[in-house]
Amino acid sequence: MTFYVISVFVFNNPSGEANWLNINNDPITTARITNGAVTGAKIAERTITATKISSAFTDYSMTEQNTGRLWIDGKPIYRKVVNLGSLPNATPGSVAHGIANLSTVVSLSGFATNGTNFLPLPLARYNNFASQIGLYVDKTNVVVEPGIDRTDYTGYVVIEYTKTI
């Protein structure tokens, strides 16, 4: 039988310590894993797979993806990319995100580009408030609020969220 150990390098910023940790949150040693230490029940508890761990950090899709991570309320966190198309002309514009049963938006970020410049979304400007770009999500739409004409920009938004069911 072959066992695979999933390890994560953890840097504890407040203490300045860093360590390799295995799936059980124990420090990795050169000792062999004892026979029977890894069971299907232990893995199935959170259904941890190499694919889920890898995709939680790397996959972006315009279809809903379960990241394999949980929010503080224990609900799964999903990720979806929304194509904003061309941004609006100094007035709020919206694009349907197509997320059913949206509960909590955990993270919202994106970018807009005109092919030369790449702007983060939302865009905050301390010295030119008119050029800011607001961004928020409601139960059905992603709303973009440019302060000036941004029709020469197209953009994408990444939403991470939980669902009501």
Buried (B, 14 or more C-beta within 10 A) or exposed (E): EEEEEEEEEEEEEEEEEEEEBBBEEEEEEEEEEEEEEBEEEEBEEEEBEEEBBEBBEEEEEEEBBBBBBEBEEEBEBBBBBBEBEEBBEEEEBBBEBEBEEBBBBBEBEBBBEEEEEEBEBBBEEEEEEEBBBBBBBEEBBBBBBBBEEBEBBBBBBBBBBBBEE
